[in-house]
Amino acid sequence: MDFKKLKTARLKAKLKVAEVAFRLNVSTQTIYNWENGFYYPNSRMLEKLAKIYCKPIQYFFGSSFGINVGEEIEKKKGVKK
């Protein structure tokens, strides 16, 4: 998970940490911890964050999330097409 994208999404949504914390019923410290990579939100919170920020959940996993897993395995094994 790319924790930097949590903050980027919040800023793009023009939301303050306190607003997000209120919507999720968590402390502002929890949001700061997620955004700074000290802890990660669980799947339920991640779903809620995605809805609040109007982003698909995959957005928070960086560009590599969409890569075909089969292709990645072949690369690691050294299989060439």
Sequence and secondary structure as in RCSB ss.txt:
>XXXX:A:sequence
MDFKKLKTARLKAKLKVAEVAFRLNVSTQTIYNWENGFYYPNSRMLEKLAKIYCKPIQYFFGSSFGINVGEEIEK
KKGVKK
>XXXX:A:secstr
  THHHHHHHHHTT  HHHHHHHHT  HHHHHHHHTTSS   HHHHHHHHHHHT  GGGGG GGGGS HHHHHHH
HHT   
